[in-house]
């Protein structure tokens, strides 16, 4: 094969590749693929919060005993970052006149306790 034949074949390949890329871009833009992708992402995000509420409710029912709750929280905290000072600050900042149940986080160890405010 000569140089001239190789260049001609390269031009044909580039022209066909460019034509295919243009056609793919036009078809992608004119179809409803972006609409479907947006709908899937929206509903996946929208369904995440009810799912988390269901999981929390089931964990609350399963861990009604304090010992079970400590075991589950220790398991969960293995996969959560250890710097949770902002969480404990938010839990401590919630005012409650009748008393609140709190979770004290120390590294990966969890202690449950009842906090009764002094008047």
HELIX and SHEET records of a PDB file:
HELIX    1   1 UNK A    3  UNK A   30  1                                  28    
HELIX    2   2 UNK A   33  UNK A   62  1                                  30    
HELIX    3   3 UNK A   66  UNK A   77  1                                  12    
HELIX    4   4 UNK A   85  UNK A   93  1                                   9    
SHEET    1   A 2 UNK A 100  UNK A 106  0                                        
SHEET    2   A 2 UNK A 109  UNK A 115 -1                                        
END                                                                             
